[in-house]
Amino acid sequence: MIPLDPDFVAHAPLTAIRTQYAHAQRMADLWDDKARALFLLLTEREERTNR
């Protein structure tokens, strides 16, 4: 887990926290999609190799 900046934690307004959360969630969703696509590609290639 990546630690949060202590200065941000101590002083960030609610809108900044919400904005950072929304950005982090979008990035997590993108990485989840990429991981899924890579898993499907890996599975496809392994099946081809094992034939």
PDB file of N, CA, C and O in Angstrom:
ATOM      1  N   MET A   1       0.839  -1.168   0.000  1.00  0.00           N
ATOM      2  CA  MET A   1       0.000   0.000   0.000  1.00  0.00           C
ATOM      3  C   MET A   1       0.893   1.242   0.000  1.00  0.00           C
ATOM      4  O   MET A   1       1.891   1.299   0.718  1.00  0.00           O
ATOM      5  N   ILE A   2       0.532   2.210  -0.792  1.00  0.00           N
ATOM      6  CA  ILE A   2       1.286   3.459  -0.862  1.00  0.00           C
ATOM      7  C   ILE A   2       0.784   4.384   0.252  1.00  0.00           C
ATOM      8  O   ILE A   2      -0.414   4.651   0.342  1.00  0.00           O
ATOM      9  N   PRO A   3       1.683   4.865   1.087  1.00  0.00           N
ATOM     10  CA  PRO A   3       1.243   5.749   2.172  1.00  0.00           C
ATOM     11  C   PRO A   3       0.810   7.115   1.634  1.00  0.00           C
ATOM     12  O   PRO A   3       1.310   7.581   0.611  1.00  0.00           O
ATOM     13  N   LEU A   4      -0.113   7.732   2.331  1.00  0.00           N
ATOM     14  CA  LEU A   4      -0.557   9.076   1.967  1.00  0.00           C
ATOM     15  C   LEU A   4       0.426  10.101   2.506  1.00  0.00           C
ATOM     16  O   LEU A   4       1.049   9.894   3.547  1.00  0.00           O
ATOM     17  N   ASP A   5       0.557  11.200   1.793  1.00  0.00           N
ATOM     18  CA  ASP A   5       1.418  12.298   2.217  1.00  0.00           C
ATOM     19  C   ASP A   5       0.877  12.863   3.535  1.00  0.00           C
ATOM     20  O   ASP A   5      -0.271  13.303   3.586  1.00  0.00           O
ATOM     21  N   PRO A   6       1.681  12.858   4.594  1.00  0.00           N
ATOM     22  CA  PRO A   6       1.210  13.347   5.898  1.00  0.00           C
ATOM     23  C   PRO A   6       0.702  14.791   5.851  1.00  0.00           C
ATOM     24  O   PRO A   6      -0.256  15.126   6.548  1.00  0.00           O
ATOM     25  N   ASP A   7       1.328  15.646   5.042  1.00  0.00           N
ATOM     26  CA  ASP A   7       0.876  17.033   4.927  1.00  0.00           C
ATOM     27  C   ASP A   7      -0.517  17.087   4.289  1.00  0.00           C
ATOM     28  O   ASP A   7      -1.374  17.866   4.706  1.00  0.00           O
ATOM     29  N   PHE A   8      -0.724  16.248   3.273  1.00  0.00           N
ATOM     30  CA  PHE A   8      -2.041  16.173   2.630  1.00  0.00           C
ATOM     31  C   PHE A   8      -3.083  15.697   3.634  1.00  0.00           C
ATOM     32  O   PHE A   8      -4.173  16.262   3.720  1.00  0.00           O
ATOM     33  N   VAL A   9      -2.751  14.667   4.386  1.00  0.00           N
ATOM     34  CA  VAL A   9      -3.679  14.117   5.382  1.00  0.00           C
ATOM     35  C   VAL A   9      -4.043  15.181   6.421  1.00  0.00           C
ATOM     36  O   VAL A   9      -5.200  15.293   6.826  1.00  0.00           O
ATOM     37  N   ALA A  10      -3.058  15.948   6.840  1.00  0.00           N
ATOM     38  CA  ALA A  10      -3.278  16.927   7.901  1.00  0.00           C
ATOM     39  C   ALA A  10      -4.047  18.162   7.425  1.00  0.00           C
ATOM     40  O   ALA A  10      -4.767  18.780   8.210  1.00  0.00           O
ATOM     41  N   HIS A  11      -3.900  18.528   6.140  1.00  0.00           N
ATOM     42  CA  HIS A  11      -4.414  19.839   5.724  1.00  0.00           C
ATOM     43  C   HIS A  11      -5.357  19.841   4.531  1.00  0.00           C
ATOM     44  O   HIS A  11      -5.917  20.891   4.213  1.00  0.00           O
ATOM     45  N   ALA A  12      -5.555  18.740   3.871  1.00  0.00           N
ATOM     46  CA  ALA A  12      -6.359  18.735   2.642  1.00  0.00           C
ATOM     47  C   ALA A  12      -7.832  18.999   2.932  1.00  0.00           C
ATOM     48  O   ALA A  12      -8.405  18.430   3.860  1.00  0.00           O
ATOM     49  N   PRO A  13      -8.430  19.861   2.134  1.00  0.00           N
ATOM     50  CA  PRO A  13      -9.873  20.053   2.256  1.00  0.00           C
ATOM     51  C   PRO A  13     -10.621  18.831   1.706  1.00  0.00           C
ATOM     52  O   PRO A  13     -10.077  18.044   0.931  1.00  0.00           O
ATOM     53  N   LEU A  14     -11.839  18.701   2.117  1.00  0.00           N
ATOM     54  CA  LEU A  14     -12.668  17.567   1.716  1.00  0.00           C
ATOM     55  C   LEU A  14     -12.754  17.433   0.199  1.00  0.00           C
ATOM     56  O   LEU A  14     -12.737  16.316  -0.319  1.00  0.00           O
ATOM     57  N   THR A  15     -12.845  18.541  -0.517  1.00  0.00           N
ATOM     58  CA  THR A  15     -12.936  18.469  -1.984  1.00  0.00           C
ATOM     59  C   THR A  15     -11.665  17.887  -2.588  1.00  0.00           C
ATOM     60  O   THR A  15     -11.733  17.140  -3.564  1.00  0.00           O
ATOM     61  N   ALA A  16     -10.508  18.217  -2.024  1.00  0.00           N
ATOM     62  CA  ALA A  16      -9.249  17.679  -2.534  1.00  0.00           C
ATOM     63  C   ALA A  16      -9.167  16.178  -2.272  1.00  0.00           C
ATOM     64  O   ALA A  16      -8.701  15.419  -3.121  1.00  0.00           O
ATOM     65  N   ILE A  17      -9.616  15.759  -1.106  1.00  0.00           N
ATOM     66  CA  ILE A  17      -9.617  14.328  -0.781  1.00  0.00           C
ATOM     67  C   ILE A  17     -10.546  13.586  -1.735  1.00  0.00           C
ATOM     68  O   ILE A  17     -10.199  12.524  -2.254  1.00  0.00           O
ATOM     69  N   ARG A  18     -11.721  14.150  -1.960  1.00  0.00           N
ATOM     70  CA  ARG A  18     -12.691  13.518  -2.865  1.00  0.00           C
ATOM     71  C   ARG A  18     -12.127  13.441  -4.286  1.00  0.00           C
ATOM     72  O   ARG A  18     -12.291  12.424  -4.960  1.00  0.00           O
ATOM     73  N   THR A  19     -11.470  14.499  -4.742  1.00  0.00           N
ATOM     74  CA  THR A  19     -10.874  14.518  -6.073  1.00  0.00           C
ATOM     75  C   THR A  19      -9.780  13.463  -6.201  1.00  0.00           C
ATOM     76  O   THR A  19      -9.733  12.733  -7.191  1.00  0.00           O
ATOM     77  N   GLN A  20      -8.912  13.384  -5.215  1.00  0.00           N
ATOM     78  CA  GLN A  20      -7.835  12.395  -5.240  1.00  0.00           C
ATOM     79  C   GLN A  20      -8.403  10.972  -5.194  1.00  0.00           C
ATOM     80  O   GLN A  20      -7.896  10.075  -5.867  1.00  0.00           O
ATOM     81  N   TYR A  21      -9.445  10.776  -4.405  1.00  0.00           N
ATOM     82  CA  TYR A  21     -10.083   9.459  -4.329  1.00  0.00           C
ATOM     83  C   TYR A  21     -10.661   9.072  -5.691  1.00  0.00           C
ATOM     84  O   TYR A  21     -10.470   7.947  -6.154  1.00  0.00           O
ATOM     85  N   ALA A  22     -11.366  10.003  -6.328  1.00  0.00           N
ATOM     86  CA  ALA A  22     -11.972   9.719  -7.635  1.00  0.00           C
ATOM     87  C   ALA A  22     -10.896   9.368  -8.661  1.00  0.00           C
ATOM     88  O   ALA A  22     -11.068   8.439  -9.450  1.00  0.00           O
ATOM     89  N   HIS A  23      -9.802  10.100  -8.651  1.00  0.00           N
ATOM     90  CA  HIS A  23      -8.701   9.816  -9.578  1.00  0.00           C
ATOM     91  C   HIS A  23      -8.113   8.432  -9.304  1.00  0.00           C
ATOM     92  O   HIS A  23      -7.890   7.652 -10.230  1.00  0.00           O
ATOM     93  N   ALA A  24      -7.866   8.136  -8.043  1.00  0.00           N
ATOM     94  CA  ALA A  24      -7.292   6.829  -7.677  1.00  0.00           C
ATOM     95  C   ALA A  24      -8.233   5.695  -8.089  1.00  0.00           C
ATOM     96  O   ALA A  24      -7.778   4.645  -8.542  1.00  0.00           O
ATOM     97  N   GLN A  25      -9.543   5.904  -7.933  1.00  0.00           N
ATOM     98  CA  GLN A  25     -10.503   4.873  -8.311  1.00  0.00           C
ATOM     99  C   GLN A  25     -10.509   4.650  -9.818  1.00  0.00           C
ATOM    100  O   GLN A  25     -10.583   3.511 -10.279  1.00  0.00           O
ATOM    101  N   ARG A  26     -10.430   5.742 -10.592  1.00  0.00           N
ATOM    102  CA  ARG A  26     -10.366   5.606 -12.061  1.00  0.00           C
ATOM    103  C   ARG A  26      -9.117   4.840 -12.477  1.00  0.00           C
ATOM    104  O   ARG A  26      -9.176   3.976 -13.352  1.00  0.00           O
ATOM    105  N   MET A  27      -7.988   5.157 -11.851  1.00  0.00           N
ATOM    106  CA  MET A  27      -6.742   4.458 -12.179  1.00  0.00           C
ATOM    107  C   MET A  27      -6.839   2.974 -11.806  1.00  0.00           C
ATOM    108  O   MET A  27      -6.373   2.113 -12.552  1.00  0.00           O
ATOM    109  N   ALA A  28      -7.438   2.683 -10.667  1.00  0.00           N
ATOM    110  CA  ALA A  28      -7.608   1.282 -10.255  1.00  0.00           C
ATOM    111  C   ALA A  28      -8.481   0.538 -11.252  1.00  0.00           C
ATOM    112  O   ALA A  28      -8.199  -0.612 -11.590  1.00  0.00           O
ATOM    113  N   ASP A  29      -9.537   1.184 -11.722  1.00  0.00           N
ATOM    114  CA  ASP A  29     -10.416   0.553 -12.713  1.00  0.00           C
ATOM    115  C   ASP A  29      -9.663   0.285 -14.021  1.00  0.00           C
ATOM    116  O   ASP A  29      -9.833  -0.770 -14.633  1.00  0.00           O
ATOM    117  N   LEU A  30      -8.832   1.240 -14.446  1.00  0.00           N
ATOM    118  CA  LEU A  30      -8.044   1.041 -15.664  1.00  0.00           C
ATOM    119  C   LEU A  30      -7.068  -0.120 -15.506  1.00  0.00           C
ATOM    120  O   LEU A  30      -6.942  -0.947 -16.409  1.00  0.00           O
ATOM    121  N   TRP A  31      -6.382  -0.192 -14.377  1.00  0.00           N
ATOM    122  CA  TRP A  31      -5.429  -1.287 -14.142  1.00  0.00           C
ATOM    123  C   TRP A  31      -6.153  -2.621 -14.040  1.00  0.00           C
ATOM    124  O   TRP A  31      -5.630  -3.649 -14.469  1.00  0.00           O
ATOM    125  N   ASP A  32      -7.360  -2.605 -13.471  1.00  0.00           N
ATOM    126  CA  ASP A  32      -8.143  -3.838 -13.397  1.00  0.00           C
ATOM    127  C   ASP A  32      -8.492  -4.325 -14.799  1.00  0.00           C
ATOM    128  O   ASP A  32      -8.401  -5.518 -15.091  1.00  0.00           O
ATOM    129  N   ASP A  33      -8.891  -3.395 -15.664  1.00  0.00           N
ATOM    130  CA  ASP A  33      -9.198  -3.759 -17.053  1.00  0.00           C
ATOM    131  C   ASP A  33      -7.964  -4.298 -17.765  1.00  0.00           C
ATOM    132  O   ASP A  33      -8.047  -5.282 -18.499  1.00  0.00           O
ATOM    133  N   LYS A  34      -6.817  -3.652 -17.548  1.00  0.00           N
ATOM    134  CA  LYS A  34      -5.589  -4.100 -18.193  1.00  0.00           C
ATOM    135  C   LYS A  34      -5.185  -5.478 -17.681  1.00  0.00           C
ATOM    136  O   LYS A  34      -4.774  -6.334 -18.465  1.00  0.00           O
ATOM    137  N   ALA A  35      -5.297  -5.697 -16.377  1.00  0.00           N
ATOM    138  CA  ALA A  35      -4.953  -7.001 -15.809  1.00  0.00           C
ATOM    139  C   ALA A  35      -5.862  -8.087 -16.384  1.00  0.00           C
ATOM    140  O   ALA A  35      -5.397  -9.187 -16.683  1.00  0.00           O
ATOM    141  N   ARG A  36      -7.136  -7.791 -16.538  1.00  0.00           N
ATOM    142  CA  ARG A  36      -8.074  -8.760 -17.102  1.00  0.00           C
ATOM    143  C   ARG A  36      -7.710  -9.089 -18.547  1.00  0.00           C
ATOM    144  O   ARG A  36      -7.717 -10.255 -18.943  1.00  0.00           O
ATOM    145  N   ALA A  37      -7.392  -8.060 -19.334  1.00  0.00           N
ATOM    146  CA  ALA A  37      -7.017  -8.273 -20.730  1.00  0.00           C
ATOM    147  C   ALA A  37      -5.741  -9.102 -20.831  1.00  0.00           C
ATOM    148  O   ALA A  37      -5.645  -9.993 -21.675  1.00  0.00           O
ATOM    149  N   LEU A  38      -4.763  -8.813 -19.974  1.00  0.00           N
ATOM    150  CA  LEU A  38      -3.521  -9.586 -19.991  1.00  0.00           C
ATOM    151  C   LEU A  38      -3.754 -11.028 -19.565  1.00  0.00           C
ATOM    152  O   LEU A  38      -3.151 -11.945 -20.122  1.00  0.00           O
ATOM    153  N   PHE A  39      -4.618 -11.234 -18.589  1.00  0.00           N
ATOM    154  CA  PHE A  39      -4.934 -12.591 -18.153  1.00  0.00           C
ATOM    155  C   PHE A  39      -5.577 -13.383 -19.288  1.00  0.00           C
ATOM    156  O   PHE A  39      -5.231 -14.543 -19.515  1.00  0.00           O
ATOM    157  N   LEU A  40      -6.513 -12.753 -19.999  1.00  0.00           N
ATOM    158  CA  LEU A  40      -7.168 -13.438 -21.117  1.00  0.00           C
ATOM    159  C   LEU A  40      -6.170 -13.756 -22.228  1.00  0.00           C
ATOM    160  O   LEU A  40      -6.224 -14.834 -22.820  1.00  0.00           O
ATOM    161  N   LEU A  41      -5.264 -12.826 -22.512  1.00  0.00           N
ATOM    162  CA  LEU A  41      -4.233 -13.070 -23.511  1.00  0.00           C
ATOM    163  C   LEU A  41      -3.332 -14.224 -23.080  1.00  0.00           C
ATOM    164  O   LEU A  41      -3.017 -15.099 -23.887  1.00  0.00           O
ATOM    165  N   LEU A  42      -2.922 -14.231 -21.838  1.00  0.00           N
ATOM    166  CA  LEU A  42      -2.078 -15.303 -21.312  1.00  0.00           C
ATOM    167  C   LEU A  42      -2.780 -16.650 -21.409  1.00  0.00           C
ATOM    168  O   LEU A  42      -2.178 -17.637 -21.833  1.00  0.00           O
ATOM    169  N   THR A  43      -4.031 -16.694 -21.024  1.00  0.00           N
ATOM    170  CA  THR A  43      -4.799 -17.928 -21.091  1.00  0.00           C
ATOM    171  C   THR A  43      -4.908 -18.434 -22.524  1.00  0.00           C
ATOM    172  O   THR A  43      -4.749 -19.624 -22.793  1.00  0.00           O
ATOM    173  N   GLU A  44      -5.183 -17.506 -23.438  1.00  0.00           N
ATOM    174  CA  GLU A  44      -5.294 -17.875 -24.858  1.00  0.00           C
ATOM    175  C   GLU A  44      -3.974 -18.444 -25.380  1.00  0.00           C
ATOM    176  O   GLU A  44      -3.964 -19.468 -26.063  1.00  0.00           O
ATOM    177  N   ARG A  45      -2.873 -17.788 -25.062  1.00  0.00           N
ATOM    178  CA  ARG A  45      -1.567 -18.248 -25.547  1.00  0.00           C
ATOM    179  C   ARG A  45      -1.196 -19.589 -24.930  1.00  0.00           C
ATOM    180  O   ARG A  45      -0.659 -20.461 -25.614  1.00  0.00           O
ATOM    181  N   GLU A  46      -1.477 -19.760 -23.644  1.00  0.00           N
ATOM    182  CA  GLU A  46      -1.156 -21.038 -22.992  1.00  0.00           C
ATOM    183  C   GLU A  46      -1.966 -22.174 -23.608  1.00  0.00           C
ATOM    184  O   GLU A  46      -1.446 -23.271 -23.810  1.00  0.00           O
ATOM    185  N   GLU A  47      -3.243 -21.912 -23.908  1.00  0.00           N
ATOM    186  CA  GLU A  47      -4.069 -22.944 -24.536  1.00  0.00           C
ATOM    187  C   GLU A  47      -3.528 -23.309 -25.905  1.00  0.00           C
ATOM    188  O   GLU A  47      -3.511 -24.485 -26.270  1.00  0.00           O
ATOM    189  N   ARG A  48      -3.079 -22.305 -26.677  1.00  0.00           N
ATOM    190  CA  ARG A  48      -2.502 -22.580 -27.991  1.00  0.00           C
ATOM    191  C   ARG A  48      -1.225 -23.394 -27.879  1.00  0.00           C
ATOM    192  O   ARG A  48      -0.986 -24.300 -28.678  1.00  0.00           O
ATOM    193  N   THR A  49      -0.414 -23.074 -26.897  1.00  0.00           N
ATOM    194  CA  THR A  49       0.860 -23.761 -26.692  1.00  0.00           C
ATOM    195  C   THR A  49       0.652 -25.207 -26.258  1.00  0.00           C
ATOM    196  O   THR A  49       1.438 -26.084 -26.615  1.00  0.00           O
ATOM    197  N   ASN A  50      -0.385 -25.452 -25.504  1.00  0.00           N
ATOM    198  CA  ASN A  50      -0.631 -26.794 -24.961  1.00  0.00           C
ATOM    199  C   ASN A  50      -1.374 -27.718 -25.921  1.00  0.00           C
ATOM    200  O   ASN A  50      -1.648 -28.866 -25.572  1.00  0.00           O
ATOM    201  N   ARG A  51      -1.699 -27.255 -27.093  1.00  0.00           N
ATOM    202  CA  ARG A  51      -2.425 -28.097 -28.056  1.00  0.00           C
ATOM    203  C   ARG A  51      -1.496 -29.038 -28.762  1.00  0.00           C
ATOM    204  O   ARG A  51      -1.933 -29.820 -29.607  1.00  0.00           O
TER     205      ARG A  51
END
